[in-house]
Amino acid sequence: MIVRLVGGLEYKMNFKYGIPTMSRRDFLKAGSTAGLVFLGAGLAGCGGGTKSGTSANISAQKTVNIAVSSAAMALDPIVAGDSVSMGLISNCCEGLFVKDIDNQSVNGLCDTYEVSDDQMTYTFHIRDGVKWSNGDPVTAADFVYAWQRNAKAENGAADFQYQIEMAAIKDYSDVLAGTKDVSELGVEAKDGSTIVMTLEHPVPFLLDLLAFTPWAPVQQKFREDKGSSFALTKDDMLCCGAYTLTQYDVSGNTITLTKNPDYWDAVNVDVDVINLQVISDTQQAVMAFENGTVDYVQLTGDLVNQYKDTDGFAKEAGNFNYYLMINTTLPGLSNLNFRKAIAYALNREDICNNVLKDGSTPVNQMCMVGLFTKEDGTDFAAASPQLYTYDVEKAQETWKQAQQETDVREFTILYDQEKDFAQTTCAYIQDTLQKTLDGLTINLESTPKKNRIAREGTHDIEVCFHAWGPDYADPTAILAMYESDHPSNYSCWKNDEFDSAYEKANTTDAGNADARWDELMRCNEICTEQAVCIPIYQTGAATITRSGIEGVTQHITGIPCYYKFVTSK
């Protein structure tokens, strides 16, 4: 029996869990890519920054204002699919595990846990005294109920059902198929504070998975009492995290999180109030920084060069890969040579260095650097075949072949209208491809992010400028969306060889690190070869920070930032 105990200042103590040590760095999920901004001045009663470049508190209460590039879209853990929404949920409704400042999964509401020798039975013990914001205790039953909601795709919310499959919880196949009742899923509340999870096979990344938003607890009585209004407003959700949601309007531009005095680790939460404001224009954020009212700005484009020599400027790897997501069922786009010509014609270095200028790096395969490494330090993405480096000759050669195989010469790229960098990047792609591939016409269409997500879900796209961030530290967090039946397979691509290798990696080879590595490497190679989704770049984060603000993170997995680790001097 393996027993793991985290004591004292739990969130500072990392654990390892039977997989190679994960490289840190680079979330999920798309609202943070256009730019995080910390506003030091604020709403009425908030502390603010000064023009001298220091963060000043005008009262004993510490307040940090954060501008995000898009609004929160949902507050239900099994519905929210964007980084802003998932960040709200994870900060207000803590799960068994969280990500610390170094992107390591550490104990959240889980006090201790045990793992059986065969790595297929986990017993989790909830901390004593943890409470919901209505004063009720958080119980093991709250977690079991939440996971069962996800497994049965309550109210049609099926986007995160795959997490149940990735966790390989006993009888998940029959439960997801509807041939067994959700009560037969292999999770049980042994008592008020003890959860037992039984697996079909070992899952080396399980604890990292459990740090993600869909695994947050939900109180059954509260959920059922609220009915269709559950999680629609601040009064329709319960909180058990470092913060409570005290202001939220789905159509508003400001969201307020207030430090939870009943949180188990409240003594180590430094900032009292977090205000989120929707600011989509990076230039406006920079102007606010110059005026002394912004403490932290993520820069894009020419602003990077403008501020690169300024005190507080920094660059780091980001937490998304950007792709051209292609609907492979459509005429023309279903042709492999058509897609390969596009892949060869993209000058990724030029996009990163002369369009984005923010530290983004070219990507020629599906995974991002820093997501997963072997015990010997080999990075999965770096070791993968780099198949589509910029090559005009190959692009034009494969384009001529495509012209003989299809009459299609035109398609439309869809992108989010809220992201200024998306417009400039897609315009560059349009210009480059049309100049390189004779006779090709590319149309650009902008739409609100919410509409783009909905259209991807119904496959109402031709080509989409699409970001994907990993939910957990494993290649399957990226490769899963190419599985034939995965809900995020927006390309509608199916490949038997890929499906077979992917299944082996997650079942028969799950306990064999070397064999699993080889199967996943083959999966990455297959979908890259097929140009099913053309990788462009891994995001970078060029930032400028006023002194006094620390702990702002962009985790490569899960949500970008846990606010409990943010400090303000």
C-alpha positions as CSV (number, residue, x, y, z in Angstrom):
1,M,0.0,0.0,0.0
2,I,1.3,3.4,-0.9
3,V,0.3,6.1,1.5
4,R,0.8,9.8,0.7
5,L,0.3,12.5,3.4
6,V,0.5,16.2,2.8
7,G,0.8,18.2,6.0
8,G,1.6,21.7,7.2
9,L,1.5,24.1,4.3
10,E,0.1,21.6,1.9
11,Y,0.0,23.7,-1.2
12,K,3.8,24.1,-1.1
13,M,4.5,20.4,-1.1
14,N,4.6,18.5,-4.4
15,F,3.9,14.9,-4.8
16,K,4.9,12.4,-7.5
17,Y,2.6,9.8,-8.7
18,G,4.2,7.0,-10.7
19,I,4.9,8.8,-13.9
20,P,8.0,10.6,-15.3
21,T,8.5,14.0,-13.7
22,M,6.6,16.5,-15.7
23,S,8.3,19.5,-17.2
24,R,6.7,22.7,-16.2
25,R,5.4,25.4,-18.4
26,D,3.6,26.9,-20.8
27,F,-4.9,26.2,-20.4
28,L,-6.1,26.1,-21.2
29,K,-8.1,27.6,-22.4
30,A,-8.5,30.4,-24.7
31,G,-9.6,33.5,-22.9
32,S,-6.1,34.1,-21.5
33,T,-4.2,34.0,-24.8
34,A,-5.1,37.4,-26.0
35,G,-3.9,38.9,-22.7
36,L,-4.1,39.0,-19.0
37,V,-4.0,42.4,-17.4
38,F,-3.8,43.3,-13.8
39,L,-5.4,46.7,-13.1
40,G,-4.0,48.4,-10.1
41,A,-6.6,51.1,-9.8
42,G,-9.9,49.9,-9.6
43,L,-13.4,49.9,-8.9
44,A,-14.7,52.0,-6.0
45,G,-12.8,51.1,-2.8
46,C,-10.1,49.2,-4.6
47,G,-6.3,49.6,-4.0
48,G,-4.4,50.9,-7.0
49,G,-1.1,51.3,-8.7
50,T,0.7,54.5,-9.0
51,K,2.5,56.2,-11.9
52,S,5.8,55.8,-10.1
53,G,5.6,52.1,-10.9
54,T,4.8,50.6,-7.5
55,S,1.6,48.9,-6.4
56,A,0.1,50.9,-3.5
57,N,-2.7,49.9,-1.1
58,I,-5.0,52.7,-0.1
59,S,-6.7,50.6,2.5
60,A,-5.9,47.5,4.5
61,Q,-7.9,45.4,2.0
62,K,-5.8,44.1,-0.8
63,T,-7.5,44.2,-4.2
64,V,-6.1,43.1,-7.6
65,N,-8.1,43.9,-10.8
66,I,-7.5,41.5,-13.7
67,A,-8.6,42.2,-17.2
68,V,-9.4,39.2,-19.3
69,S,-9.9,39.2,-23.1
70,S,-13.4,37.6,-23.1
71,A,-16.3,37.2,-20.8
72,A,-17.1,34.1,-18.7
73,M,-19.6,31.9,-20.6
74,A,-20.7,29.4,-17.9
75,L,-20.4,28.5,-14.2
76,D,-21.4,24.8,-14.3
77,P,-18.2,22.6,-14.0
78,I,-19.4,20.3,-16.7
79,V,-20.5,23.1,-19.1
80,A,-17.7,25.7,-18.8
81,G,-15.2,25.2,-21.7
82,D,-13.3,28.5,-21.8
83,S,-10.4,29.6,-19.6
84,V,-12.2,32.5,-17.9
85,S,-15.2,30.4,-16.9
86,M,-13.0,27.5,-15.7
87,G,-10.8,29.8,-13.8
88,L,-13.8,31.2,-11.9
89,I,-15.0,27.8,-11.1
90,S,-11.7,26.4,-10.0
91,N,-10.9,29.4,-7.8
92,C,-14.4,29.3,-6.2
93,C,-15.1,25.6,-6.1
94,E,-11.9,23.7,-5.2
95,G,-11.5,20.0,-6.1
96,L,-9.5,17.3,-4.5
97,F,-6.3,18.6,-6.1
98,V,-5.1,22.0,-7.5
99,K,-2.1,23.3,-9.4
100,D,0.5,25.2,-7.4
101,I,2.6,28.1,-8.5
102,D,5.0,25.7,-10.3
103,N,2.2,23.8,-12.2
104,Q,2.5,20.8,-9.9
105,S,-0.6,19.0,-8.8
106,V,-0.9,19.3,-5.0
107,N,-3.6,18.5,-2.4
108,G,-6.6,20.8,-2.5
109,L,-9.7,19.6,-0.5
110,C,-8.0,16.2,-0.3
111,D,-6.2,15.8,3.0
112,T,-4.6,12.4,2.4
113,Y,-5.0,9.5,0.0
114,E,-3.9,5.9,-0.5
115,V,-3.2,4.0,-3.7
116,S,-3.4,0.2,-3.9
117,D,-0.3,-1.8,-5.0
118,D,-1.8,-2.5,-8.4
119,Q,-2.5,1.3,-8.9
120,M,-6.2,0.6,-9.6
121,T,-7.9,1.7,-6.3
122,Y,-7.6,5.2,-4.9
123,T,-9.0,6.2,-1.5
124,F,-9.3,9.9,-0.9
125,H,-9.9,11.6,2.5
126,I,-11.5,15.1,2.5
127,R,-10.1,17.7,4.9
128,D,-11.9,18.2,8.2
129,G,-14.1,21.2,8.5
130,V,-14.3,22.2,4.8
131,K,-17.6,24.1,4.1
132,W,-19.7,25.3,1.3
133,S,-20.5,29.0,1.2
134,N,-24.0,28.2,2.7
135,G,-22.3,26.7,5.8
136,D,-23.0,23.0,4.9
137,P,-20.0,20.6,5.0
138,V,-18.4,19.5,1.8
139,T,-18.8,15.7,1.7
140,A,-17.6,12.7,-0.3
141,A,-21.1,12.4,-1.7
142,D,-20.8,15.9,-3.3
143,F,-17.8,14.6,-5.3
144,V,-19.5,11.4,-6.3
145,Y,-22.6,13.2,-7.4
146,A,-20.6,15.7,-9.4
147,W,-18.8,12.9,-11.2
148,Q,-22.0,11.0,-11.9
149,R,-23.5,14.2,-13.4
150,N,-20.6,14.3,-15.8
151,A,-20.8,10.6,-16.7
152,K,-24.5,10.8,-17.6
153,A,-24.0,14.2,-19.5
154,E,-26.7,15.9,-17.4
155,N,-28.9,18.1,-19.6
156,G,-26.9,17.1,-22.7
157,A,-23.6,18.5,-21.3
158,A,-21.3,15.9,-22.8
159,D,-18.1,18.0,-23.5
160,F,-16.3,16.5,-20.5
161,Q,-17.6,13.0,-20.5
162,Y,-14.3,12.0,-22.0
163,Q,-12.7,12.8,-18.7
164,I,-14.5,9.9,-17.1
165,E,-13.0,7.7,-19.9
166,M,-9.5,9.1,-19.4
167,A,-9.8,8.4,-15.7
168,A,-10.8,4.8,-16.7
169,I,-13.2,4.6,-13.8
170,K,-14.6,1.0,-13.4
171,D,-17.5,0.3,-15.7
172,Y,-17.1,3.7,-17.5
173,S,-17.7,2.2,-20.9
174,D,-21.1,0.7,-20.0
175,V,-22.1,3.8,-18.1
176,L,-21.2,6.2,-20.9
177,A,-23.0,3.9,-23.4
178,G,-26.1,3.9,-21.2
179,T,-26.1,0.1,-20.7
180,K,-25.4,0.5,-16.9
181,D,-26.9,3.1,-14.5
182,V,-24.6,5.9,-13.4
183,S,-24.8,4.5,-9.9
184,E,-22.7,1.6,-11.0
185,L,-19.7,3.8,-12.0
186,G,-16.7,2.8,-9.9
187,V,-16.8,5.7,-7.4
188,E,-18.3,5.4,-3.9
189,A,-18.7,7.6,-0.8
190,K,-17.6,5.3,2.0
191,D,-18.5,7.8,4.6
192,G,-18.9,11.6,4.8
193,S,-15.3,12.3,4.1
194,T,-14.0,9.2,2.2
195,I,-14.1,8.5,-1.5
196,V,-13.1,5.2,-3.1
197,M,-12.4,5.2,-6.8
198,T,-11.8,1.9,-8.7
199,L,-10.2,1.9,-12.1
200,E,-10.2,-0.4,-15.1
201,H,-6.5,-0.1,-15.5
202,P,-3.7,2.1,-14.1
203,V,-3.9,5.8,-15.1
204,P,-0.5,7.4,-14.5
205,F,-1.8,11.0,-14.8
206,L,-4.9,10.5,-12.6
207,L,-4.1,13.0,-9.9
208,D,-3.2,15.7,-12.5
209,L,-6.6,15.0,-14.1
210,L,-8.5,15.4,-10.9
211,A,-7.1,19.0,-10.6
212,F,-9.2,20.0,-13.6
213,T,-12.5,21.9,-13.4
214,P,-15.0,19.1,-14.3
215,W,-13.9,17.2,-11.1
216,A,-15.1,19.9,-8.8
217,P,-17.8,18.9,-6.2
218,V,-21.5,19.8,-6.6
219,Q,-24.0,19.6,-3.7
220,Q,-26.9,17.5,-4.9
221,K,-29.6,19.2,-2.8
222,F,-28.6,22.7,-3.9
223,R,-28.3,21.6,-7.6
224,E,-31.8,20.0,-7.5
225,D,-33.4,22.9,-5.6
226,K,-32.0,25.4,-8.2
227,G,-33.2,23.3,-11.2
228,S,-32.7,25.0,-14.5
229,S,-31.2,28.1,-12.9
230,F,-28.3,26.2,-11.4
231,A,-25.0,28.1,-11.9
232,L,-26.6,31.0,-13.9
233,T,-25.8,33.7,-11.3
234,K,-23.7,34.2,-8.2
235,D,-26.7,33.2,-6.1
236,D,-27.1,29.9,-8.1
237,M,-23.8,28.4,-7.2
238,L,-22.1,27.3,-4.0
239,C,-18.4,28.0,-3.3
240,C,-15.8,26.0,-1.4
241,G,-12.6,27.4,-2.7
242,A,-10.2,30.2,-1.8
243,Y,-12.7,32.8,-3.1
244,T,-16.4,33.2,-3.3
245,L,-18.2,34.7,-6.3
246,T,-19.7,38.0,-5.0
247,Q,-20.5,39.8,-8.3
248,Y,-21.3,38.2,-11.6
249,D,-23.6,39.1,-14.5
250,V,-23.4,37.1,-17.7
251,S,-23.9,40.2,-19.8
252,G,-21.7,42.4,-17.6
253,N,-18.0,43.4,-17.8
254,T,-17.0,42.9,-14.2
255,I,-16.8,39.8,-12.1
256,T,-15.7,40.0,-8.4
257,L,-14.2,37.2,-6.3
258,T,-13.8,37.8,-2.5
259,K,-11.5,35.9,-0.2
260,N,-13.4,33.1,1.5
261,P,-12.9,33.4,5.3
262,D,-13.9,29.7,5.8
263,Y,-11.4,28.3,3.3
264,W,-9.2,25.7,4.8
265,D,-6.0,27.6,3.8
266,A,-7.3,31.2,4.1
267,V,-4.3,32.2,6.2
268,N,-2.1,31.7,3.1
269,V,-4.4,33.6,0.7
270,D,-2.9,37.1,0.3
271,V,-5.3,39.1,-1.9
272,D,-8.7,39.9,-0.5
273,V,-10.6,40.9,-3.7
274,I,-10.1,39.8,-7.3
275,N,-11.9,41.8,-9.9
276,L,-12.1,40.5,-13.5
277,Q,-12.8,43.0,-16.2
278,V,-13.3,42.2,-19.9
279,I,-10.7,44.2,-21.9
280,S,-10.2,42.8,-25.4
281,D,-8.0,45.5,-26.8
282,T,-4.3,45.1,-25.7
283,Q,-3.5,48.7,-26.7
284,Q,-6.1,50.0,-24.2
285,A,-4.5,47.9,-21.5
286,V,-1.1,49.3,-22.3
287,M,-2.4,52.8,-22.1
288,A,-3.8,52.0,-18.7
289,F,-0.4,50.7,-17.6
290,E,1.2,54.0,-18.7
291,N,-1.4,55.8,-16.7
292,G,-0.5,53.9,-13.6
293,T,-3.7,52.0,-13.3
294,V,-2.5,48.6,-14.6
295,D,0.0,46.4,-12.9
296,Y,0.3,43.5,-15.3
297,V,-0.1,43.4,-19.1
298,Q,0.4,40.6,-21.6
299,L,1.7,42.2,-24.7
300,T,1.2,41.4,-28.4
301,G,2.6,42.5,-31.7
302,D,4.6,45.7,-31.9
303,L,4.0,46.4,-28.3
304,V,6.5,43.6,-27.4
305,N,9.4,45.5,-29.1
306,Q,8.2,48.8,-27.6
307,Y,8.5,47.4,-24.0
308,K,11.2,44.8,-24.3
309,D,13.8,47.0,-22.5
310,T,11.4,48.2,-19.8
311,D,11.9,47.0,-16.2
312,G,9.5,44.2,-15.5
313,F,9.4,42.9,-19.0
314,A,9.5,39.1,-19.3
315,K,8.9,36.3,-21.8
316,E,7.7,32.8,-21.1
317,A,6.2,29.9,-22.9
318,G,2.4,30.0,-23.2
319,N,-0.3,27.4,-22.5
320,F,-1.9,26.9,-26.0
321,N,-1.1,25.6,-29.4
322,Y,-2.8,27.4,-32.3
323,Y,-3.9,25.3,-35.3
324,L,-5.9,25.5,-38.5
325,M,-8.7,23.1,-37.6
326,I,-10.0,21.6,-40.8
327,N,-13.4,20.0,-41.5
328,T,-12.1,16.9,-43.3
329,T,-15.6,15.9,-44.5
330,L,-15.8,18.8,-47.0
331,P,-14.9,18.7,-50.7
332,G,-11.3,19.9,-51.2
333,L,-10.5,19.9,-47.5
334,S,-11.0,16.2,-47.4
335,N,-8.1,15.8,-49.9
336,L,-4.7,15.1,-48.2
337,N,-2.6,16.9,-50.8
338,F,-4.8,20.0,-50.4
339,R,-4.2,20.0,-46.6
340,K,-0.4,19.2,-47.0
341,A,0.0,22.1,-49.4
342,I,-1.4,24.4,-46.8
343,A,0.9,22.9,-44.1
344,Y,4.1,23.3,-46.2
345,A,3.2,26.9,-47.2
346,L,2.9,28.3,-43.7
347,N,6.0,30.2,-42.7
348,R,5.7,29.7,-38.9
349,E,8.9,31.4,-38.1
350,D,7.7,34.6,-39.8
351,I,4.4,34.4,-38.0
352,C,6.1,34.1,-34.6
353,N,8.9,36.6,-35.2
354,N,7.2,39.3,-37.3
355,V,3.5,39.0,-36.6
356,L,3.1,37.9,-33.0
357,K,6.5,39.0,-31.6
358,D,5.5,37.7,-28.1
359,G,7.8,34.7,-27.7
360,S,5.5,32.3,-29.5
361,T,7.4,29.5,-31.1
362,P,6.8,27.5,-34.3
363,V,5.1,24.1,-34.0
364,N,5.3,21.3,-36.6
365,Q,3.5,18.5,-34.6
366,M,0.4,18.4,-32.4
367,C,1.8,18.7,-28.8
368,M,3.5,21.6,-27.1
369,V,6.9,21.6,-25.6
370,G,6.9,21.2,-21.8
371,L,3.8,19.1,-21.6
372,F,5.4,15.7,-20.9
373,T,8.9,14.3,-20.6
374,K,10.4,10.9,-20.0
375,E,12.4,10.1,-16.9
376,D,15.6,10.8,-18.9
377,G,14.3,14.3,-19.6
378,T,13.3,13.7,-23.3
379,D,10.5,16.1,-24.2
380,F,7.6,14.4,-26.0
381,A,7.0,17.3,-28.5
382,A,10.7,17.9,-29.2
383,A,11.2,14.1,-29.9
384,S,8.2,13.9,-32.3
385,P,8.7,14.1,-36.1
386,Q,8.7,17.7,-37.3
387,L,7.0,17.0,-40.6
388,Y,5.9,20.3,-42.1
389,T,8.6,22.9,-41.9
390,Y,8.2,25.8,-44.3
391,D,9.0,24.6,-47.9
392,V,7.6,26.6,-50.9
393,E,8.7,24.0,-53.4
394,K,6.9,21.1,-51.6
395,A,3.9,23.3,-51.0
396,Q,3.5,24.1,-54.7
397,E,4.3,20.5,-55.7
398,T,1.5,19.1,-53.5
399,W,-0.8,21.9,-54.5
400,K,-0.5,20.8,-58.2
401,Q,-1.3,17.3,-57.2
402,A,-4.3,18.5,-55.2
403,Q,-5.5,20.5,-58.2
404,Q,-5.6,17.3,-60.2
405,E,-7.7,15.6,-57.5
406,T,-10.2,18.2,-56.6
407,D,-11.9,21.2,-58.2
408,V,-12.1,23.2,-54.9
409,R,-10.0,26.4,-54.9
410,E,-11.6,28.3,-52.0
411,F,-12.3,28.1,-48.3
412,T,-13.1,30.3,-45.3
413,I,-11.1,30.7,-42.1
414,L,-13.2,31.4,-39.0
415,Y,-11.6,33.3,-36.1
416,D,-12.6,35.0,-32.8
417,Q,-13.5,38.6,-33.3
418,E,-12.4,39.5,-29.7
419,K,-8.7,38.7,-30.3
420,D,-6.8,41.4,-32.1
421,F,-3.9,39.0,-32.8
422,A,-6.3,36.5,-34.4
423,Q,-7.2,39.0,-37.1
424,T,-3.6,39.9,-37.9
425,T,-2.4,36.3,-37.9
426,C,-5.3,35.1,-40.1
427,A,-4.7,38.0,-42.5
428,Y,-1.1,37.0,-42.8
429,I,-2.0,33.4,-43.4
430,Q,-4.5,34.5,-46.1
431,D,-1.9,36.6,-47.9
432,T,0.8,34.0,-47.7
433,L,-1.2,31.1,-48.9
434,Q,-2.8,32.9,-51.7
435,K,0.6,34.1,-53.0
436,T,2.2,30.7,-52.6
437,L,-0.6,28.4,-53.9
438,D,-1.7,29.6,-57.3
439,G,-5.4,30.0,-57.8
440,L,-6.3,29.6,-54.1
441,T,-8.8,32.0,-52.6
442,I,-9.2,32.3,-48.8
443,N,-12.0,34.2,-47.1
444,L,-11.8,35.4,-43.5
445,E,-14.8,35.5,-41.2
446,S,-14.8,36.8,-37.7
447,T,-17.4,35.9,-35.1
448,P,-17.8,36.1,-31.3
449,K,-15.9,33.4,-29.5
450,K,-19.1,31.9,-28.2
451,N,-20.5,31.5,-31.7
452,R,-17.2,30.0,-32.9
453,I,-17.3,27.4,-30.2
454,A,-20.9,26.5,-31.0
455,R,-20.2,26.2,-34.7
456,E,-17.2,23.9,-34.1
457,G,-19.5,21.7,-32.0
458,T,-22.0,21.4,-34.9
459,H,-19.1,21.1,-37.5
460,D,-20.4,24.3,-39.1
461,I,-16.9,25.3,-40.2
462,E,-14.6,25.0,-43.1
463,V,-11.3,26.0,-41.5
464,C,-11.0,27.5,-38.0
465,F,-8.2,29.4,-36.3
466,H,-8.3,27.2,-33.2
467,A,-6.4,27.1,-29.8
468,W,-6.1,24.0,-27.7
469,G,-4.6,23.8,-24.2
470,P,-4.0,20.6,-22.3
471,D,-6.3,19.7,-19.3
472,Y,-3.6,17.6,-17.7
473,A,0.1,16.8,-18.1
474,D,0.1,14.0,-20.7
475,P,0.1,13.8,-24.5
476,T,-3.4,12.4,-24.4
477,A,-4.6,15.8,-23.3
478,I,-3.9,16.9,-26.9
479,L,-4.2,13.7,-28.9
480,A,-7.6,12.7,-27.4
481,M,-9.4,15.1,-29.7
482,Y,-8.3,13.1,-32.8
483,E,-10.0,9.9,-31.5
484,S,-12.9,9.0,-33.9
485,D,-15.6,9.4,-31.3
486,H,-14.2,12.2,-29.2
487,P,-16.6,15.1,-28.6
488,S,-13.9,17.6,-29.5
489,N,-13.1,15.9,-32.8
490,Y,-14.2,19.0,-34.7
491,S,-12.4,17.9,-37.8
492,C,-14.6,14.8,-38.1
493,W,-11.5,12.8,-38.9
494,K,-11.4,9.0,-38.5
495,N,-8.3,6.8,-38.7
496,D,-8.3,3.2,-37.6
497,E,-4.5,3.0,-37.0
498,F,-4.7,6.1,-34.8
499,D,-7.6,4.7,-32.8
500,S,-5.9,1.4,-32.3
501,A,-2.6,2.9,-31.1
502,Y,-4.4,5.4,-28.9
503,E,-6.5,2.6,-27.3
504,K,-3.4,0.5,-26.6
505,A,-1.6,3.5,-25.0
506,N,-4.5,3.9,-22.6
507,T,-5.3,0.3,-21.8
508,T,-2.9,-2.6,-22.4
509,D,0.2,-0.4,-22.4
510,A,-1.0,2.0,-19.6
511,G,1.4,0.5,-17.1
512,N,4.4,0.2,-19.4
513,A,6.0,3.7,-19.7
514,D,8.2,2.8,-22.7
515,A,5.5,1.0,-24.7
516,R,3.0,3.8,-23.9
517,W,5.4,6.4,-25.1
518,D,5.9,4.6,-28.4
519,E,2.2,4.3,-29.0
520,L,1.5,7.9,-28.3
521,M,4.4,9.0,-30.4
522,R,2.9,7.0,-33.3
523,C,-0.5,8.7,-32.7
524,N,1.2,12.1,-32.9
525,E,3.0,11.2,-36.1
526,I,-0.2,9.8,-37.8
527,C,-2.4,12.9,-37.2
528,T,0.5,15.2,-38.2
529,E,1.2,13.2,-41.4
530,Q,-2.5,13.4,-42.3
531,A,-2.5,17.2,-41.8
532,V,-5.9,16.8,-40.1
533,C,-5.3,19.8,-38.0
534,I,-2.4,22.0,-39.1
535,P,-0.2,23.2,-36.2
536,I,1.1,26.7,-36.4
537,Y,2.6,27.9,-33.1
538,Q,2.8,27.5,-29.3
539,T,1.8,30.7,-27.6
540,G,4.3,32.9,-25.8
541,A,3.6,35.4,-23.1
542,A,5.4,38.7,-23.3
543,T,4.5,40.5,-20.2
544,I,5.3,43.7,-18.2
545,T,4.7,43.7,-14.5
546,R,4.7,46.5,-12.0
547,S,6.6,45.8,-8.8
548,G,4.7,44.3,-6.0
549,I,2.5,41.9,-7.9
550,E,3.7,38.3,-7.9
551,G,2.3,34.8,-8.6
552,V,0.6,35.4,-11.9
553,T,0.9,32.2,-13.8
554,Q,0.0,30.6,-17.1
555,H,0.0,26.9,-16.3
556,I,0.6,24.7,-19.3
557,T,-2.2,22.4,-18.0
558,G,-5.5,23.1,-16.5
559,I,-6.6,26.7,-15.7
560,P,-4.1,29.5,-16.2
561,C,-3.9,30.9,-12.6
562,Y,-5.0,30.0,-9.1
563,Y,-5.5,33.4,-7.4
564,K,-4.6,32.0,-4.0
565,F,-1.0,32.1,-5.0
566,V,-1.1,35.8,-6.2
567,T,0.5,38.3,-3.8
568,S,0.4,42.0,-3.7
569,K,2.8,44.1,-1.6
